[in-house]
Amino acid sequence: MASDERPALPRMRLDELLDELQAHVEVVRATRDRVNGLLEAVLSVGSDLDLETVLRRIVESAVTLVDAEYGALGVIGNEERLARFLPVGMDPETILKIGPFPTGRGILGLIIRDPHPLRLHDLSEHPDSFGFPAGHPPMNTFVGVPIRIRDTVFGNLYLTEKRGGADFDEEDEAVLRTLAAAAGVAIDNARLYDDVRRRERWLAASSELTRSLLSGDAPADVLRSFTATIRDMADADLVTLAVPVAGTDDLAVEAASGALADRVRGLVLSGGSTLMGKVFSSGETIVSTDIGHDPGAVVATAAGSDLGSAFLLPLGTHERIRGVLQVANRVERPQLSDAVVRMVTGFADHAALALEIAERRRDAELLTVLQDRDRIARDLHDL
C-alpha cells in the first residue's frame, strides 16, 4: 500500500512545475501579443498623412492597447488650455448630454501644467479633481501621458476605466509612452504635409484672384469669390468682409460666404466699439475663442448661431486699410489654429495688393478714356 503511494509526490511536484511553466508561457504570449499590438498601432498611426485621421487612430490604438473603456486626446492651445478634445468610447448621445468639451481644468490641466505620466486609482480622490458634469459616465481609474513633438508638448492622451476593474499599471504606462513617442512623429509629419497642401491651395487661390482682378471682373464678384476661397482654405463656417462706407465712419459687410451668409450680408456696423471697428482703426488682428459671447461681435450676433473660434484681420496696410475680414467656426467645430491664421493673413495681404493693382489699373483705364474724350472734344472744337 505504501509503495503504491510513493510515486504520487513526484507527480504532484511535476504538475506544479508544468502549471508554473504554463503560466510563464501565457505571460510570454500576452507580452508578445501586446508588443505586436503596439507595433501595429505604431504602423497604423504613421500610415496616413491626414491629421484628423492620425489623431483619431492614436486614441483608438491607445484604448485598445491598455484595454480601457474610454480614451481621449487633448490638443493644447493658447494659455495652457485644450484647443481640441477627441473622445473615444462614448456614443454621440452621451457626448451631447455631457455638453461642451473640457478646456483643461482639473486633472486634465494638471498634466498640461506638469507634462509627465500620471496614474490614478480613483479620479475623484485627487485634490485637483473637479468632478464630472451631469450625464457624464462614471470614471475611476485613470492614466495620462503627454505627446511631444520635439521639445514641445502637442497634447495629452487620457485613458480611463480599465476593463475588469483593475488599475492601470506600469506596463500600461510604458506602452502609452511608446505610443505617444510614435504619435509625436506621426503628428509632426501630418502637420508638415497639411502645411504643404495649404500653401499649394494658397498659391493657386492667389493666382486665381489676381487673374480675376486684372481681367476686369466686377469687384463685387471678385469679393464674393475671395470670401468663398478663404472659407474653403480655412475650412470655416462663416467668412465676412466689411468695407468702409464712403463719407462715414461705418463699415458694411460687402461679401460673406457660408450657410449663415445671407443673415449678415449688407449689415452696417456703426462706431469703433465693434470688433471690426477696432480692427479697422488699429490695424491689429484679433483672435477669439468664443466670439459669440463678445458684446462687440455684431456680426456673430446677427448670424444668430453659436459661433466660437474666430479671428479678425485688416485687409491692406496700416497706411490704408481696405476692409476687415472675419473668419469664424461654430462652437462644436475645431478651433481655428495659428497655422490657419497665418495662412489667411498671407493670402489677405496678397489680396489687398491685388486689389490695389486692380484699382490702379482701373484708374489708368479711366484716365485713358478721359484723355481720349478730351482729344475728341478738341478735334470737334477745331472742326
Secondary structure as UniProt FT lines:
FT   HELIX           2..5
FT   TURN            6..7
FT   HELIX           8..45
FT   HELIX           51..65
FT   TURN            66..67
FT   STRAND          68..76
FT   HELIX           78..80
FT   STRAND          82..88
FT   HELIX           92..98
FT   HELIX           106..113
FT   STRAND          118..120
FT   HELIX           123..125
FT   TURN            127..128
FT   TURN            134..135
FT   STRAND          142..149
FT   TURN            150..151
FT   STRAND          152..162
FT   TURN            163..164
FT   HELIX           170..214
FT   TURN            215..216
FT   HELIX           219..234
FT   STRAND          238..244
FT   TURN            246..247
FT   STRAND          251..258
FT   TURN            259..260
FT   HELIX           261..264
FT   TURN            265..266
FT   STRAND          268..269
FT   TURN            272..273
FT   HELIX           275..282
FT   STRAND          286..288
FT   HELIX           291..293
FT   TURN            295..296
FT   HELIX           298..303
FT   STRAND          307..316
FT   STRAND          321..330
FT   TURN            331..332
FT   HELIX           338..382
//
